Amino acid sequence: MAKPNTPRTRKTNGNNKPANETPQIQSVAQPRTTLSQSSTATSTSFIATQIDLESQIRQRAYQFYEERGCTPGQQDDDWLRAEHEIRSHNGHHHA
């Protein structure tokens, strides 16, 4: 036979809170990490440099293509040759 459902009384610790209740822990919001202006400028500068480098390589590879009489089939060789030449000239090392 089931026990009747009766309300239970709770013991308090003097401040009207139950004595056996676990205290609530409030989380502290962590500050958001943001990029500093200098690192943002550095990132932007790096991206601009990479875009400029790729543009230079593309132009030089096209020059090689024209020098070969615009014959297709060697675009990879033209690109690699141009990349090597531009990076060597600019002091960049291939990554």
Backbone bond lengths (Angstrom), bond angles and torsions (degrees), N, CA, C in turn:
res aa  C-N    CA-C-N  psi(-1)  N-CA   C-N-CA  omega(-1)  CA-C   N-CA-C  phi
1 M - - - 1.424 - - 1.522 108.89 -
2 A 1.329 118.17 135.78 1.456 122.60 -176.38 1.509 110.87 -78.62
3 K 1.327 115.65 146.12 1.453 120.90 177.31 1.523 109.18 -73.03
4 P 1.293 117.24 147.07 1.459 118.54 175.99 1.537 109.64 -69.11
5 N 1.291 116.54 144.82 1.456 122.36 -178.74 1.520 109.01 -80.10
6 T 1.338 115.82 103.83 1.463 120.26 -179.29 1.509 109.07 -114.32
7 P 1.355 116.59 143.32 1.461 118.48 178.56 1.509 111.05 -66.55
8 R 1.308 116.11 143.17 1.451 121.25 178.92 1.524 108.68 -100.17
9 T 1.286 115.03 144.77 1.461 118.91 174.45 1.513 107.99 -91.97
10 R 1.302 115.68 145.10 1.455 120.30 -178.08 1.519 108.79 -109.06
11 K 1.303 114.59 141.69 1.451 119.98 174.88 1.518 107.75 -78.91
12 T 1.328 117.32 141.42 1.458 120.29 178.42 1.513 109.40 -115.80
13 N 1.323 114.90 162.63 1.451 120.04 -177.88 1.532 111.76 -102.10
14 G 1.292 118.82 20.01 1.454 123.02 175.84 1.514 113.75 102.77
15 N 1.325 119.40 -16.41 1.465 121.14 179.75 1.526 111.42 -116.51
16 N 1.338 114.65 28.54 1.465 123.36 178.16 1.521 114.06 63.11
17 K 1.310 117.10 18.45 1.463 121.10 173.44 1.507 107.35 -109.51
18 P 1.310 116.88 144.45 1.465 118.72 178.59 1.519 110.53 -59.36
19 A 1.313 116.57 140.28 1.462 122.12 -176.96 1.515 111.97 -67.96
20 N 1.311 117.33 -31.49 1.457 119.69 -175.82 1.530 113.22 -96.37
21 E 1.299 118.61 9.00 1.460 121.52 -178.40 1.520 109.69 -80.73
22 T 1.305 116.13 134.35 1.462 121.75 178.91 1.523 108.62 -72.80
23 P 1.337 116.76 131.59 1.463 118.00 179.87 1.528 110.90 -63.27
24 Q 1.320 115.82 143.96 1.460 121.01 179.06 1.524 109.38 -76.14
25 I 1.317 116.20 135.66 1.460 121.52 177.94 1.515 106.73 -104.42
26 Q 1.294 115.22 121.58 1.460 119.20 179.09 1.513 108.81 -90.28
27 S 1.307 114.54 133.91 1.461 117.72 178.89 1.522 108.84 -80.58
28 V 1.305 113.91 146.56 1.451 120.76 178.88 1.518 107.14 -101.21
29 A 1.314 115.23 127.61 1.463 119.18 -179.70 1.522 109.64 -64.72
30 Q 1.306 115.57 131.59 1.457 120.99 178.19 1.522 108.60 -82.92
31 P 1.319 117.73 139.31 1.467 119.24 178.18 1.513 110.05 -65.70
32 R 1.313 115.49 141.21 1.455 119.93 178.41 1.514 109.41 -73.89
33 T 1.311 114.61 137.98 1.456 119.62 178.12 1.520 107.43 -85.87
34 T 1.300 115.84 125.95 1.453 120.17 178.18 1.520 108.87 -123.79
35 L 1.307 114.65 154.78 1.453 119.20 177.24 1.514 108.76 -74.12
36 S 1.285 115.68 137.42 1.453 119.10 176.31 1.519 108.59 -71.36
37 Q 1.315 115.58 162.86 1.454 118.81 179.75 1.517 111.08 -61.57
38 S 1.322 117.16 -36.16 1.462 118.82 -178.58 1.522 111.21 -68.58
39 S 1.332 118.30 -39.83 1.463 118.86 179.47 1.524 110.82 -72.30
40 T 1.340 116.86 -31.66 1.459 119.65 175.68 1.518 109.78 -65.83
41 A 1.322 116.22 -43.54 1.463 120.29 178.40 1.524 110.21 -63.14
42 T 1.323 116.80 -39.50 1.462 120.76 178.97 1.523 110.04 -64.03
43 S 1.335 117.42 -44.03 1.463 121.53 179.10 1.519 110.65 -62.40
44 T 1.332 116.28 -44.49 1.455 120.68 179.91 1.520 110.28 -63.84
45 S 1.317 116.40 -41.65 1.458 121.12 178.69 1.528 110.64 -63.71
46 F 1.327 116.90 -41.69 1.464 121.40 179.58 1.525 110.22 -62.56
47 I 1.318 116.73 -44.79 1.472 120.90 -179.53 1.520 110.05 -63.34
48 A 1.330 116.69 -44.02 1.465 120.52 179.25 1.524 110.18 -61.63
49 T 1.321 116.60 -40.78 1.462 120.85 179.08 1.522 110.50 -63.52
50 Q 1.335 116.41 -42.84 1.462 120.15 -179.96 1.523 111.16 -64.78
51 I 1.333 116.95 -40.08 1.465 120.55 178.90 1.515 109.69 -65.24
52 D 1.337 116.84 -43.29 1.461 121.07 178.87 1.525 110.71 -63.28
53 L 1.324 116.58 -42.19 1.456 121.56 179.12 1.531 110.57 -61.49
54 E 1.315 116.20 -44.98 1.469 119.65 179.53 1.520 110.88 -64.11
55 S 1.316 117.25 -38.93 1.462 121.43 178.07 1.529 110.93 -62.46
56 Q 1.326 116.65 -43.26 1.458 120.98 178.33 1.527 110.93 -62.58
57 I 1.321 115.96 -42.41 1.473 120.64 179.78 1.523 109.66 -63.73
58 R 1.315 116.32 -44.65 1.464 120.92 -179.30 1.531 110.54 -60.15
59 Q 1.331 116.97 -44.67 1.466 120.73 -179.58 1.530 111.38 -64.22
60 R 1.320 115.92 -41.75 1.471 119.55 -179.16 1.531 110.48 -68.56
61 A 1.320 117.15 -39.43 1.468 120.29 178.00 1.522 110.58 -62.66
62 Y 1.312 116.08 -37.61 1.470 119.52 177.68 1.524 110.84 -66.84
63 Q 1.320 116.54 -36.12 1.467 119.84 176.19 1.527 110.69 -62.03
64 F 1.331 116.65 -41.49 1.471 120.04 177.11 1.523 110.23 -61.98
65 Y 1.317 116.74 -41.27 1.468 122.51 178.44 1.533 110.03 -59.75
66 E 1.331 115.89 -45.52 1.469 119.64 179.28 1.529 111.19 -65.75
67 E 1.340 116.67 -40.13 1.462 120.90 179.23 1.530 111.84 -62.27
68 R 1.336 116.36 -28.89 1.472 120.22 178.18 1.522 111.60 -85.22
69 G 1.326 117.77 8.76 1.457 121.19 177.61 1.525 112.24 83.05
70 C 1.315 117.05 23.09 1.477 123.51 177.98 1.533 112.54 60.04
71 T 1.320 115.45 32.50 1.462 118.96 176.65 1.528 109.18 -84.03
72 P 1.326 116.71 130.97 1.471 120.47 -177.67 1.526 112.16 -76.53
73 G 1.338 115.45 167.84 1.451 121.61 171.94 1.517 115.98 105.08
74 Q 1.306 117.77 -5.59 1.461 119.51 -178.87 1.530 111.57 -124.72
75 Q 1.334 116.93 25.73 1.457 120.56 -176.43 1.524 113.01 -62.81
76 D 1.326 117.37 -34.33 1.469 119.55 178.34 1.528 110.75 -66.41
77 D 1.327 115.63 -43.05 1.470 119.74 178.10 1.527 110.83 -63.99
78 D 1.339 115.91 -41.74 1.463 119.85 178.52 1.534 110.42 -61.52
79 W 1.314 116.16 -43.56 1.474 120.20 -178.74 1.541 110.39 -64.27
80 L 1.322 116.64 -48.13 1.462 119.73 -178.61 1.527 111.91 -63.07
81 R 1.314 115.95 -40.47 1.469 120.20 178.62 1.536 109.89 -64.32
82 A 1.334 116.26 -44.76 1.462 120.66 179.48 1.525 110.86 -65.15
83 E 1.328 116.64 -42.03 1.464 120.69 179.56 1.526 110.76 -60.77
84 H 1.317 115.85 -46.13 1.463 120.02 179.13 1.534 110.84 -60.98
85 E 1.322 115.98 -45.14 1.460 120.75 -178.28 1.541 111.30 -63.86
86 I 1.322 117.18 -47.23 1.476 121.55 -177.31 1.517 110.57 -66.99
87 R 1.330 116.48 -45.80 1.469 119.08 -179.46 1.524 111.29 -64.43
88 S 1.320 117.59 -39.08 1.465 120.64 177.96 1.524 110.64 -64.89
89 H 1.306 115.20 -42.45 1.470 120.46 -178.96 1.530 111.21 -66.83
90 N 1.341 117.78 -38.66 1.468 121.99 -177.59 1.519 113.41 -87.81
91 G 1.326 117.02 -5.18 1.473 119.40 -179.28 1.511 113.79 80.55
92 H 1.330 117.29 13.91 1.467 120.86 177.76 1.517 108.81 -89.80
93 H 1.317 113.95 144.57 1.456 119.48 175.26 1.509 108.14 -103.71
94 H 1.307 115.65 141.94 1.458 120.12 179.90 1.517 110.14 -64.83
95 A 1.346 115.98 129.43 1.476 120.51 -178.24 1.492 111.89 -90.82
